[in-house]
Amino acid sequence: MDVITRHIVFSGRIQGVGFRFTALNIANRCGLTGYVRNLPDGDVEMLAQGTAEMIDNCIRDLQDSFVGTISHIDIEEATPDPKLTDFRITF
């Protein structure tokens, strides 16, 4: 199982709608480690570690949960962080 890390930024009307808590639940269900947090500009940042399939499933489930709310998703490869052992909401 090849673990990868992706830095994901969700844009749209996504703060104040339960996005981070939904992301936490979906990421845990998908078996990911990492974090999700609000950014000052209104975007939401996620760092997700797992297999490519696990991360893709998480993103798809978030898109399905927030249809019409997410306007853009920016995804970049990131450096794995072995200190991330669970998925959490950070501030």
PyMOL commands that set and color helices and strands:
alter all, ss='L'
color gray80, all
select helices_A, chain A and resi 19-30+52-65
alter helices_A, ss='H'
color red, helices_A
select strands_A, chain A and resi 4-12+33-38+44-50+70-77+87-89
alter strands_A, ss='S'
color yellow, strands_A
deselect
rebuild
show_as cartoon
